[in-house]
Amino acid sequence: MIAVLFFGRIADLAGHRRLDLAAAAGGDSLFALRDRVLAEAIAGGRVDTTAVRMSLNRIERRDDAPVNDGDEVAFFSVFSGG
């Protein structure tokens, strides 16, 4: 299973804070997983994929990467504050 976490505005758009998903047949990538779990919000124009921040196993990623069973992926919006 892949633990998928959502934070901030992305959690509001996704409608939940956590999903446990089976990896897609043939494997998943970070971008493909993002597009799969946020498909409705992306299609409805409520989220721009370039504004979605991602982490894989608690390391922020801006590039695509393979996602495997046992990984933790988080999607979040840009945080502000000090």
Secondary structure, DSSP 4 states (H G I P E B T S, - for coil): -EEEEE-HHHHHHHT-SEEEEPPPTT-EEHHHHHHHHTHHHHHTTS--GGG-EEEETTEEESS--EE-TT-EEEEEPPP---
